[in-house]
Amino acid sequence: MELKEIMKLRRAVNFFDPTQNVTDEELKQILETATLVPSSMNFQPWQVIVVREPEAKERLMKAAMNQTKIVEAPVTLIVLADKDGWRAGHPTVEKVWENLLTLGYMTDKQRSWFEKGPEKLYGGPEKSLAFAVKNAAFFAMAIMLAAKDLGIDSHPMDGFDHEAVREAFNIPENFFVPVLIALGHFDKSKTLMPPKWRKSWNEIVWQYI
Ligand SMILES: Cc1cc2nc3c(=O)[nH]c(=O)nc-3n(C[C@H](O)[C@H](O)[C@H](O)COP(=O)(O)O)c2cc1C
């Protein structure tokens, strides 16, 4: 599908057909496509918890304002944004470093810059939260577009009790949960509400200098 068509067809779908699955193959394809998005220094500070078991879906639904789409959808992702995902010594950061060396983007002499730059940009609670969430948000959006490209519908949710989700799924402190994403197929026996209003050019451009 053309990107514009995917963008238009993607909707936050409230009703999922519980009889239609999203296979692990499809899920893998969606996540591996989504991870192509850009990220700060290519640190990719995102992971997901795949919630598929009925008991786990119930547990998640309880922490998410009883949003029934979580149990109706075959799978819901808990998106994790890693606040420590810029620190030297973090396994992903070290993998990024090795990759930069291998590809010739950097030399050993630049190691100090590689450590001090992120510390300056992302060090401190507010900055590290912003780092994690902005990058994970790009990833989350790409999940929904990649899913739609495969004919799979989605629903993003931030209507949940963050600490309740953390406790229910033993999520460590370094992760912030920016969003949950239910994935499945729209239940065609229900009515899909019409697409909502969007900002126009004039409302989006605050200054044009
Ligand atoms: C970060 C985020 C969180 C959202 N949280 C919820 C939610 O908890 N429950 C819900 O019913 N819809 C939620 N939505 C869906 C929005 O209401 C919906 O995307 C918006 O109204 C536009 O509709 P559309 O996606 O069908 O174009 C969320 C959307 C985003 C992007």
PDBQT file of the ligand as one rigid body, heavy atoms in Angstrom, charges set to zero:
ROOT
HETATM    1  C1  LIG A 301      -0.809   8.211  22.668  1.00  0.00    +0.000 C 
HETATM    2  C2  LIG A 301      -2.255   7.875  22.429  1.00  0.00    +0.000 A 
HETATM    3  C3  LIG A 301      -3.030   7.398  23.463  1.00  0.00    +0.000 A 
HETATM    4  C4  LIG A 301      -4.365   7.048  23.272  1.00  0.00    +0.000 A 
HETATM    5  N1  LIG A 301      -5.061   6.491  24.298  1.00  0.00    +0.000 NA
HETATM    6  C5  LIG A 301      -6.324   6.032  24.090  1.00  0.00    +0.000 A 
HETATM    7  C6  LIG A 301      -7.016   5.318  25.113  1.00  0.00    +0.000 A 
HETATM    8  O1  LIG A 301      -6.459   5.034  26.180  1.00  0.00    +0.000 OA
HETATM    9  N2  LIG A 301      -8.259   4.909  24.858  1.00  0.00    +0.000 N 
HETATM   10  C7  LIG A 301      -8.897   5.153  23.679  1.00  0.00    +0.000 A 
HETATM   11  O2  LIG A 301     -10.056   4.760  23.506  1.00  0.00    +0.000 OA
HETATM   12  N3  LIG A 301      -8.243   5.799  22.678  1.00  0.00    +0.000 NA
HETATM   13  C8  LIG A 301      -6.976   6.229  22.847  1.00  0.00    +0.000 A 
HETATM   14  N4  LIG A 301      -6.278   6.823  21.818  1.00  0.00    +0.000 N 
HETATM   15  C9  LIG A 301      -6.911   6.905  20.490  1.00  0.00    +0.000 C 
HETATM   16  C10 LIG A 301      -7.265   8.333  20.080  1.00  0.00    +0.000 C 
HETATM   17  O3  LIG A 301      -8.404   8.783  20.755  1.00  0.00    +0.000 OA
HETATM   18  C11 LIG A 301      -7.443   8.375  18.561  1.00  0.00    +0.000 C 
HETATM   19  O4  LIG A 301      -6.233   7.991  17.950  1.00  0.00    +0.000 OA
HETATM   20  C12 LIG A 301      -7.837   9.749  18.074  1.00  0.00    +0.000 C 
HETATM   21  O5  LIG A 301      -9.089  10.117  18.588  1.00  0.00    +0.000 OA
HETATM   22  C13 LIG A 301      -7.892   9.856  16.544  1.00  0.00    +0.000 C 
HETATM   23  O6  LIG A 301      -8.678   8.832  16.001  1.00  0.00    +0.000 OA
HETATM   24  P1  LIG A 301      -8.099   7.861  14.869  1.00  0.00    +0.000 P 
HETATM   25  O7  LIG A 301      -6.867   7.212  15.454  1.00  0.00    +0.000 OA
HETATM   26  O8  LIG A 301      -9.187   6.854  14.597  1.00  0.00    +0.000 OA
HETATM   27  O9  LIG A 301      -7.774   8.686  13.684  1.00  0.00    +0.000 OA
HETATM   28  C14 LIG A 301      -4.955   7.206  21.991  1.00  0.00    +0.000 A 
HETATM   29  C15 LIG A 301      -4.164   7.705  20.939  1.00  0.00    +0.000 A 
HETATM   30  C16 LIG A 301      -2.831   8.004  21.148  1.00  0.00    +0.000 A 
HETATM   31  C17 LIG A 301      -1.991   8.469  19.985  1.00  0.00    +0.000 C 
ENDROOT
TORSDOF 0
